[in-house]
Amino acid sequence: MKTFRIRSRTALAAAATCALSTAAGAADMTLTPAPGSAVIIQTPSASPALRVPPSGIVELPAVGAAPASLSEPLCLEPTTGALGRCDPAQLTSGPTGPTGATGPQGPAGADGTAGAKGDAGPTGATGAAGPTGATGATGATGATGPIGPTGTTGATGATGAAGPEGPAGAMGPAGVNGANGATGATGATGATGATGATGATGVGLPGPTGPQGPQGPQGPAGTGAAGLSEVRHGCFDSGGVVQSGSGYSVSASSGAYTLSFNPAPGAGNYTVLLDGRTSTGRALALSTSGTVSTGLTLTRGWLDAGGETITRICFMLVR
């Protein structure tokens, strides 16, 4: 065995260097520090990994600072001072802790194997008679029994009374047709019957709107309706193109049509009558906004997504 007496940390480092450079040969290494000094083995980062103070207690500073991540305790063999895993049989348990709260009931376990049949117990006392149960359903008819022996012939009974008259027999076949008689005189014409009720209207889709006919010639100037001082009217198509009427123009934009009048209508209260039609013949919903002096805007309602279009929009503006 090689024995080194270390007087300082510098000497300890020198001794370690010496020991590492010694020629190969198995031998124990003894590190003996100066009185009052400790043996310290450091990590490469100069942190103490193992320390033995003068008291002889082995200290592992890095272990105390490390986070708890292992699951087994470390035990000491008192005779040799060896450290190692603990023998579970040598560990003593602490005092029993208080009983924890009762946990929720677990799911029912699978049925166990049926036990052996026990001995029959003594016969119990006869219980009181229960109420009479309901009458059970009628059982099925039993099989027909064998035919019994033929009995002796009885005495002849007295003649019974005459029965009621039977029903009439079926009608016989029709006889041969007789010869045709002479033709009678023509009778008078009967009165006309009442007109029958009108039949239900048939169900069917309206036919497509026919093409617009040519514009007719302008009629003579009217005399004006009583109580009306001004009337403007006209019709235009889905693109805002004027089809009838005069003195107005149409500006179409995203389903809205703005009507501008020239000459401008006079001041006063106006009533607007509207009639819009689609390619299916359906009446088109229309709403108004704006004024007759700055521009009257007509906004169309919904159109069927199946390709329905606007055929015409007509208006009448009266004051």
C-alpha positions in Angstrom: 0.0 0.0 0.0 1.3 3.5 -0.9 0.7 6.2 1.8 0.9 9.9 1.2 0.7 12.6 3.9 -0.8 15.7 2.5 0.0 19.0 4.2 -2.0 21.4 2.1 -4.3 21.5 -0.9 -1.3 22.3 -3.2 0.5 19.2 -1.8 -2.7 17.2 -2.4 -2.8 18.2 -6.0 0.8 17.4 -6.4 0.3 14.0 -4.8 -2.6 13.2 -7.1 -0.5 14.2 -10.1 2.3 12.0 -8.8 0.0 9.1 -8.3 -1.4 9.4 -11.8 2.1 9.4 -13.3 3.3 6.4 -11.3 4.1 3.3 -13.3 1.3 0.7 -13.6 0.9 -1.5 -10.6 -2.0 -2.2 -8.3 -1.8 -0.4 -5.0 -4.2 1.4 -2.6 -3.8 5.2 -2.5 -4.0 6.8 1.0 -4.6 10.6 1.2 -3.6 12.0 4.7 -4.2 15.8 5.1 -2.6 17.9 7.7 -4.2 18.1 11.1 -7.4 20.2 11.0 -7.6 19.9 7.2 -10.0 18.1 5.0 -9.8 16.0 1.9 -11.7 17.5 -0.9 -12.3 16.1 -4.4 -13.6 18.7 -6.9 -15.5 18.6 -10.2 -13.9 20.0 -13.4 -15.8 23.3 -12.6 -14.0 23.6 -9.3 -17.1 22.7 -7.3 -16.6 20.3 -4.3 -18.0 16.8 -5.2 -16.7 14.9 -2.1 -15.4 16.3 1.2 -14.0 14.5 4.3 -13.5 16.9 7.2 -11.4 16.1 10.3 -14.4 14.5 11.9 -14.3 11.7 9.3 -17.9 12.3 8.1 -18.2 11.8 4.3 -19.9 14.8 2.8 -21.4 15.0 -0.8 -22.2 18.7 -1.2 -23.4 18.3 -4.8 -26.0 15.6 -3.8 -27.6 18.0 -1.3 -28.1 20.7 -3.9 -29.3 18.4 -6.6 -33.1 18.1 -7.2 -34.9 15.0 -5.9 -35.2 12.6 -8.8 -34.4 9.1 -7.5 -36.7 6.7 -5.7 -34.4 4.6 -3.4 -32.8 5.5 0.0 -29.0 5.3 0.6 -27.8 3.2 3.6 -24.5 2.9 5.5 -22.8 -0.4 6.6 -21.6 0.6 10.1 -18.6 -1.8 10.2 -16.9 -0.8 6.9 -18.6 2.5 6.3 -19.7 1.4 2.8 -22.5 3.2 1.1 -25.1 1.4 -1.0 -28.8 0.6 -1.7 -30.8 -0.2 1.4 -32.1 -3.6 2.3 -35.9 -3.2 2.6 -35.9 -5.7 5.4 -33.5 -3.4 7.4 -35.7 -0.3 7.1 -37.9 0.4 10.0 -41.3 2.0 9.5 -42.4 5.2 11.2 -45.6 5.5 13.2 -48.8 4.7 11.4 -50.4 7.8 10.0 -54.0 8.7 10.5 -56.5 6.8 8.4 -57.3 8.6 5.1 -60.7 9.6 3.9 -62.8 6.8 2.4 -62.3 6.8 -1.4 -65.2 6.5 -3.8 -66.7 3.1 -4.3 -64.9 1.2 -7.1 -66.8 -0.5 -9.9 -68.4 -3.8 -9.2 -66.0 -6.7 -9.6 -66.7 -9.7 -11.8 -68.9 -12.4 -10.4 -66.8 -15.0 -8.5 -67.0 -18.8 -9.1 -70.1 -20.3 -7.5 -69.2 -21.9 -4.2 -70.1 -25.5 -3.3 -73.7 -26.1 -2.2 -74.0 -25.9 1.5 -75.9 -28.4 3.7 -79.7 -28.0 3.8 -80.8 -26.0 6.8 -83.5 -27.0 9.1 -87.1 -26.6 7.8 -88.6 -23.3 8.8 -92.0 -22.8 10.3 -94.9 -22.9 7.8 -95.8 -19.3 6.8 -99.3 -18.0 6.7 -101.3 -18.8 3.5 -100.9 -16.0 0.9 -103.8 -14.5 -0.9 -105.4 -16.4 -3.7 -103.6 -15.7 -6.9 -105.3 -14.5 -10.1 -106.9 -17.1 -12.3 -104.3 -18.4 -14.7 -104.8 -18.3 -18.5 -106.8 -21.2 -20.0 -104.5 -24.0 -20.9 -104.3 -25.3 -24.4 -107.0 -27.9 -25.5 -105.8 -31.4 -24.9 -105.5 -34.0 -27.6 -108.8 -35.7 -28.7 -109.3 -39.0 -26.8 -109.9 -42.3 -28.6 -113.4 -43.0 -29.9 -115.5 -44.9 -27.3 -117.4 -48.1 -28.2 -120.7 -47.7 -30.1 -123.7 -47.5 -27.9 -127.0 -49.5 -28.3 -129.6 -48.1 -30.7 -132.2 -46.0 -28.9 -135.9 -46.2 -29.3 -137.5 -44.3 -32.3 -138.6 -40.9 -31.2 -142.0 -39.3 -31.9 -142.5 -37.4 -35.2 -141.6 -33.7 -34.7 -143.7 -30.7 -35.7 -143.5 -29.4 -39.2 -140.7 -26.8 -39.6 -141.1 -23.3 -40.9 -141.4 -22.6 -44.6 -138.0 -22.5 -46.4 -136.7 -19.4 -48.2 -137.7 -18.7 -51.8 -135.7 -20.5 -54.5 -133.3 -18.7 -56.9 -134.9 -16.8 -59.8 -135.1 -18.9 -63.0 -133.3 -17.8 -66.2 -134.8 -14.9 -68.2 -137.3 -15.8 -70.9 -136.7 -15.1 -74.6 -137.1 -11.5 -75.6 -140.4 -10.6 -77.3 -140.6 -8.8 -80.6 -139.8 -5.1 -80.7 -142.9 -2.8 -80.4 -143.6 0.0 -82.8 -141.6 3.3 -82.3 -143.5 5.8 -80.1 -144.0 9.5 -81.0 -141.1 11.8 -80.1 -141.6 13.4 -76.7 -141.4 17.2 -76.0 -138.0 18.7 -75.3 -137.3 18.8 -71.6 -136.3 22.0 -69.8 -132.6 23.1 -69.8 -130.8 21.7 -66.8 -129.1 24.0 -64.2 -125.5 25.0 -65.0 -123.0 22.7 -63.3 -120.5 24.0 -60.8 -117.2 25.4 -62.1 -114.4 22.8 -62.0 -111.3 23.3 -59.8 -108.5 25.4 -61.4 -105.8 23.2 -62.8 -102.3 23.3 -61.2 -99.4 24.2 -63.5 -96.5 26.6 -64.0 -97.2 29.9 -65.8 -95.9 29.9 -69.3 -93.1 32.3 -70.2 -93.9 35.9 -70.9 -94.2 36.6 -74.6 -92.1 39.2 -76.3 -93.1 42.8 -75.9 -95.2 44.1 -78.8 -94.2 47.3 -80.7 -95.1 50.6 -79.1 -98.4 51.9 -80.2 -99.0 55.4 -81.5 -99.3 58.2 -79.0 -102.9 58.8 -78.0 -104.6 62.1 -77.9 -103.8 64.4 -75.0 -106.0 63.7 -72.1 -108.0 66.2 -70.2 -106.5 65.1 -66.8 -108.3 63.4 -64.0 -110.3 65.5 -61.6 -108.2 66.4 -58.6 -104.8 65.6 -60.3 -102.5 68.4 -61.3 -99.6 66.3 -62.7 -99.1 62.7 -63.9 -95.8 61.0 -64.9 -95.7 57.4 -66.0 -93.5 54.9 -67.8 -91.9 51.4 -68.0 -88.3 50.3 -68.3 -86.4 46.9 -68.4 -83.9 45.3 -66.1 -81.0 47.3 -67.6 -82.8 50.7 -67.0 -83.7 51.1 -70.7 -86.9 53.1 -71.1 -89.7 51.1 -72.8 -92.6 53.6 -72.6 -93.3 57.1 -71.3 -91.2 60.2 -71.6 -89.7 63.0 -69.6 -87.6 60.8 -67.4 -84.3 58.8 -67.4 -83.2 55.7 -65.4 -79.8 54.9 -63.8 -79.4 51.2 -62.9 -76.9 50.1 -60.2 -76.9 46.7 -58.2 -80.7 46.1 -58.2 -81.5 49.8 -57.6 -83.0 52.2 -60.3 -82.9 56.0 -59.8 -85.4 58.0 -61.8 -84.6 61.6 -62.8 -87.4 63.7 -64.3 -87.0 66.5 -66.9 -88.7 68.8 -66.7 -88.6 68.5 -62.8 -92.0 67.9 -61.2 -93.7 70.8 -59.5 -93.8 71.2 -55.7 -96.4 69.2 -53.8 -97.3 65.8 -52.4 -96.9 62.9 -54.8 -98.3 59.3 -54.9 -96.2 56.6 -56.6 -97.9 53.4 -58.0 -95.4 50.6 -58.9 -95.8 47.3 -60.8 -92.8 45.0 -61.4 -92.9 41.7 -63.2 -90.3 38.8 -63.5 -89.6 36.3 -66.2 -91.9 33.8 -64.4 -94.8 36.2 -64.4 -94.4 36.8 -60.6 -95.0 40.3 -59.2 -91.7 41.8 -58.1 -91.4 43.5 -54.7 -90.3 47.1 -54.9 -89.4 49.8 -52.3 -88.9 53.6 -52.8 -86.5 56.1 -51.4 -85.3 59.6 -52.3 -87.5 62.5 -53.7 -89.0 63.3 -57.0 -87.0 66.5 -57.1 -83.5 65.0 -56.4 -84.1 61.5 -57.8 -86.6 58.8 -57.0 -84.9 55.4 -56.3 -86.7 52.1 -56.7 -85.0 49.0 -55.1 -86.1 45.6 -56.2 -86.8 42.6 -54.0 -85.5 39.0 -54.2 -85.2 37.0 -57.4 -85.3 33.2 -57.6 -81.7 31.7 -57.8 -82.9 29.4 -60.6 -82.4 32.1 -63.2 -85.4 34.4 -62.7 -84.9 37.9 -64.2 -86.8 41.2 -64.4 -89.0 41.7 -67.4 -90.2 45.2 -66.7 -90.8 47.8 -64.0 -93.6 50.3 -64.5 -94.5 53.4 -62.4 -97.1 56.2 -62.2 -96.3 59.4 -60.3 -99.3 61.6 -59.6 -99.8 64.9 -57.7 
